[in-house]
Amino acid sequence: MSGLSLYSVQSILILDSQGNRIYAKYYQPPPNVLGHNQHAAFTSFRENELFSSLKKQEDFEKRLIKKTHKQDSEVMLFENKLVFYREYIDLTIYLIGDPNENEIILQTSFNALKNSLELILNNGIDKKNVQENYDMVLLTIDEIVDNGIILETDSQTIASRVSKPPTNDNQLPLDFDKGLLGAWGFAKSKLQERLQQGL
């Protein structure tokens, strides 16, 4: 665990049962941010250039879905990557990190991801529901991980941030009845003044 880094997540994937992408985001830490020891944690990540092109990413995803489909575990070491996954009816959610990272932090982040999605997607996690609520799924992922950095792990907090409707605190409430009656009263008084001045 000597290679611990702030950039702990390498990828978050949502794949359908055939291995096609529903969502895929690969994170790579900026080279100027990592120190010498932290850089060692991502050596295999960069040397293999596994995620450097779309074709390599899709090939990795196809191999990953074949390996994890119909498995009983939720964590595995795959191609020198620590993979956390959960299979649902017609899709699988993945969180991928370096094997030198803290497994508990990655597991907590993955649990936050799947629990937040379960809270937000009321009708259950399936391909159709994820596609219909894609904006909320993206917001959920962005609340948990940004550029490979874990930001939040409390699923209740994440769900409340994502699903909370915007508040209109800065707008003044308008009472149309009072507004119309006030305008009518003002116009009536001005008309009476004009009529009295004219007589």
N, C-alpha and C positions, 0 to 999 in steps of 0.2 A: 504494500500500500504506500510505498514511498513516492509514487507518481500521482498523488492526489492533486486534483485541479479544480478550479472553479468551473471550468467547462467540462462537466461530467457526462452530459448526454451527447451521443454522437448522432442519433437519429430517432425519429418517431414516425411510425408507419401505420397506416390502416389499409389492409389489403383484403380483397374479396377472396372467396374460397378457391378461385382459379389463380390467384397471385397477381391480379390486376390491381393497380393503384386506385384507391379512393382518396388517400392522402399520403404524401411522402415529404418529409423534410429532413435533410441531412445538414448537420451542423459541423463546422470546422473552426476551431479557435484561431484567431488571428496570430500569425507567427511572432509578431513583435510584442505580444502581451505575455506569452508564456516564458517562464524562466527555464533554466537548463534542466532542472529536475522535473518540472511539470511537462516540459516538452517531451521527455522520455515516455510519458504515458500515452502519447499519441504517435509514437514512432511507427508502429505497425499500421496505424490509420493512414499515415502519409506515404510510407514506403510502398505499400501495396497499391496505393491510389485506387482503392476499391470503389470509392464513391466519386471518382473524379469525372465521370461522364454518365450521361443518362443510360446508355446501353449497359455499362457496368453496374449501375444501381439496379436496373430492371433484372439483370441476370442474378444478382445477389438476392433480390426479392423472390424470384422464382425458386431458387435453391432453398431459401428460408421457409417459404410456405410448404414446400415438399417435406422438409425436415420436421416442421412443427405441426403439420396437419394431423389431427386425431391423436395427439400426444396427451398424456395425463399430467405432465408437469407444467409449471408456469414460468420456469427459469431454466436456461441452458447456456452452455458455452458453444458457440457456433462460429467457426472460421475466426477464431481468436477475438470474438466479440461476446460480451455478456448480454444475453437477450432475455428480456422479460416479455411475456406475451399472454394474451387471453383470447381464446377462441369463442366466438359467439355463433349464432345460427348460420350466417352467411358471410362473416367477415372475421378478421383477426386483428387485434391491436398489438403493436410492438413498441417497446422502448429499448433502445440499443445503447450500450455504454462500453467503455474500455474495461477489460477484466481486472485492471489494476485499481479501478475506482472502488469506492466504498459501496458494497452491495446493498447495505441497509438504506443508504440514501437513495440509490437507484430504485430499490423496491418500494420505498415510501413514495417516490415520485410517480412510479407506475401505478400504485394503488390510488394516488390522488387523481391521476388521469382517468382510470376506469370508473372510480366512484363518482367523480364529477360528471362524467358522461352519463352514467346511470341516473343521476339526479336530474340532469338537464333534459335528457331524452326520455320523457315520461312513458312513451309507448314501448320502451325497450331498445336495446342496441341491436340494430340490424342495418343492412345496406340501405334500404329505402329510407328509413328514419334518419340515418346519418346524412344522406344526400339532401333530404328535405330541410334539415336543420344544419346545413353545412356551415353557415355563418357562426352559429353558436359553438359548433365543434372547433372551428378555427380559433375563436376567442378563448375557448377553454384551454386549448393547447398553448396559446400565447400567454395565458395567465400562469401556466405552470413552468414553461421553459422558454427562454429567450436566448437565441444564439448559443444553445448548449448549456446555459446557466440555469440552474433550478431556482425559480423565484418563489413559488408557493407550493405547499403540500397539503393544505387543509381543504378537503373537497367541499365542505359547507361554504367556506369563504369564497372559493372559486365559483361555485354554482351561484351564489348570491351576486357576485360581481357580473357574471355573464348574463344571468336571467333578469336582473333588476331593470325595470323600465326607467327611462330617464325622468327625472323630476322636473316640474315646472315651477320651481320656487320663485324664480325671478319675474314671473308674469303676474300681473294684478288680476284678481278675479273681477269679471265684469258682470254686473247685474243688469240685464237688458231692460227689465221692467222699470227699474228706477231710472235708468238712463233715458228711456223714452218718455217717462212721465216728467222727468226733470227738463228735458228739451221742450216738451209740450208746455210746461208751466212757464219756462223762460220766454218762449215765443208768444204765449198768451199775454204775459205781462208787458212785453215790448209793444205788442199790438194795441193793448189798452192805453199805454203811454202815448203812442202816436195819435190814437183816436182822440184822446183828451187834449192833446196839444193842437189838433186840427180844429176843434170846436171852440 
